[in-house]
């Protein structure tokens, strides 16, 4: 069988009769592949080596990860859709294709496309051959559930950041001065903010002072929350001082949309 070929409809019979041989065949396929069954519950029979690699596991790592909790590799928001896709195949479609988030070995989520064929129906059990491919996350879902604090003295900077956060599915609160930013941060609930964007030259309290006060605040999240500092050309010589405070990312002013998106994508994975 050629390396890139798709398994035939006897794959489940082959798997039951000679598991080791079938696993070796599946490991020869470049694409990530899973065999799973659905009766009263979902059971993953096998993930090939390419699927393990997509999600950062060693060989047979996904088999072990899904043994006790098969749905544990799916983001909770995607489980209902998985069931919906499976039910649709019972009504005659025999195939589903959708994008979802799968849990990597390192604890982050990887967007993947699942393309599954209903290969066999047997005694109330549905048997699927599923190709797993990494894919880009939909832009408007990247920051779903993420709430940010934007403390910047320049209105254009505030507008650009707020607009891009909202386009990517997030929300934010705005502060126009350092003192207002500190008040919002310290008054918020524990872990209310996913990250804080800070302009270096705020009124009342500059960005460096605000960053230091957040890091040393009584709010537990202050020690670890990602801080992003907006720097002008005149601020470059103070980069080391900012790193000493604990700034996680830097953005140059005037803000570049591509750079803003790049930082927001990194934050979506933290």
N, C-alpha and C positions, 0 to 999 in steps of 0.2 A: 504494500500500500504506500502511495507517495506521501511525502512528509506533510504537504498542505491539504491533503484530501479530507473530506468530511465523512465521518463514519456512516455506515449504512444502517438500515432499519433493524438489523439483527444485533445491534450493539449491546442491547440489554441481555439478550440471550447469551451472547459471547461473554459478557462480563460475568454472568452467573456460572457459566460452564468453565471458564478459564480466566479468572480474575487477573492473575499476574501478567498473562500474555496481553490481555486487553489494556491493562494499565500502561504497559510498555508501548503499545500502539498509540494510545492517547498522548503519551509523553513525546511522541514523535511529531505531533501536530504543533505548528507554530503558534496558533491562536490559543487563548485560554479556553478550556473546555470543562464543563461540569455535567455529570449525570445525576439527575435527581428524580425522586418519586414523590407523588402526592396521593395520599389516601385520606385518612382522618388528620394527618399532619404531613409536613414537608420533611423529607429525609434526603440528604445529600449522600450519594453513594461514592462519588469520586470527583476530585479536582485534579487536572493534569498539572505537570510541572510549570507550564507557561502561566496558568492561572495563579499558582503559588507565587511566581515571580512578579506578576502584576501587582499583587498586594503585599509584597515584601516578605513573604514566608519562605522558609526552606522547603525542600521536597517533602510532600505529604503534610505540610503544616496546616493547610486549610482543612484537610480531612480531620485532623485532630481538633482544630478550632470549632468545627461545626458538629462534632460528634454528639455533644450534650445539648447544645442550643443552636440548632440550624439557622435560625433567624437572627442570631447574634451578630452576624457580619453585615446585616442590613441596617442602615440608618432607620430609627423608629418612624420617621416621617414617610418612609418608602414601603413599609410592610403592607399597608392596606392596598396600595397599587399593585404590589406583587400578587396578592390574592385575587384582585380584580382581573389581572391579566390571565391568571390560571383559570378562573371561572369562565372567561371569554373563550378559552380553547375548548371547554366542555360543551360550548354551544355551537361548535362547528368550525372555528377559525383554525385550529390545529397549529397555531404559531403565535408567538408574541414577541414584541421588540420594544424595549423601553429603557430609558436612562435612570440610573439610581446611584446612591452613594453606598459603597462597600467599605467596611472597616479594614484598614491596613494593620499589619503586625505592630507598627509603631504607635497605634492609637489614633491616627488621623484618618480622614475619609478620602477615598478615591472615587471620582465619578467614573462610572462604567456603563457601557451599553450591554444589555442582555438580549441576545437573540436566541429564542428557544423554540425548538420543534417538538411537538407532541408526537413521539415516535411510536408509542404503544399504549393501548388500553388493555388492562388485564385484571379481571375480578375486582373491579372498582378502584383500581390503582392506575394513575396516569404516570407515564414515564417520559421524561423530557431529556433531550440532548441540547445543551445550552452553550453558546459561544459567548465568552466574556471578553470585551474589548475596552481598554481605557479610553475615555473621551473627555472633552472639555466640559466644565460645568456651565450650565446656563447662566449668563451674566447676571440676570435679575434674581438669582437665588443664592449667589455666593455669600451674601451677608445677612441672609434670613435669620432673624432672631438676635442679631448683633446691634447693640446700642452704643453710640460713641459720644464723646464730649469733644467739641471743637472750640478751642479758645484761641482766637486770632483777632488782632486789632484791625486788619485790613478787610473791608467788606468783600472785595473780590475773592480773596482767599477763602473766606467763610462760605461764600456762595458756591464756589467750585467744589470744595470738599463736601458740603452738604448735598449738592446736586448729585455728585458721583456716588456717595454713600447710598442715597435713595435709589438711584438707578440699579444698584447692585443688591437691592433688597433690604438694606439696613435702615436704621433711624439714628437721629443725633439730636443733641441739645447744643445750643450756641451760647458762647460767652464772648463779650467784646472787650473784657479787661481781665488782667491776671487775678484780681481779687474776686471777681464774679466767677471765674473758672474754679478757683479754690473752694468758694462757697458751694457751688454746684457739686463738686466732687465729694466734699466732706459731708454734705447733707444727703447724698444718695444712699440707697440701700446697698448692702454688701454685694459686690460684683455687679453693680448696676451697669457699669460701662465695660465694653469690650476693649477699648483703647482710648487714649487721649491725644488729640492733635494740639500742639502748642506753638503759637507764634513766638519768635524770639524777642520781639519788641512790643510787649503789651504795656498798657498804661497801668499805673498804680503798682504793679508788680511785673517785672519782666519775665519772659518765658523760662529763663534759667532758674529764677527764684521759684516760679510756680512748679517747675519739675522737681526741684529739690524738696519743696514743701509737700508735694504729693508723695514722694518717696518716703518722707519721714512723718507722714500724717498718722493719725490714730486709726485710719481706715485700713483694715488688714490687706485689702487688695492693692493698696498703695505701693507695697514692696515689689510687686510682680507685674502689675498692669503694664501693657506695652505703651510706651510714650514715644510720640513722633514729633520731632522738632522741625519747624519751618525756619530755614536759614537764608539770610541774604548773603551776598558776596562779602560784605563787611564782617559777617559773623564767622567766616571760615576758620579764622585763627583761634576761635573758641571751641572748635569741635572736640578737642581733647578734654576740655573742661566739661562739655556736655556728656561725653562718654563716662567720665568719672562720676557724674550724677546718676547715670543709669539710663540714658536715652537709648532706645532700641532701634529707631530708624530715623533717617534724616530726609527732608525734602527741600530742594532748592527753590527759592523765590526769585522770579515769578514761577508759580507752580506750572508744571508740565502735566497734562492730563494722563499721558502714558505712564509717567512715573507714579502719579497718584494711584492709578489702577494697579500698578505692580505692587505697591505697598499694601493696598487694600486686599489684594489676592493673598499676600503673605499673611496678613492678619486673619483672613478667613480660615486659615489652617492652624492658627494658634489657639 
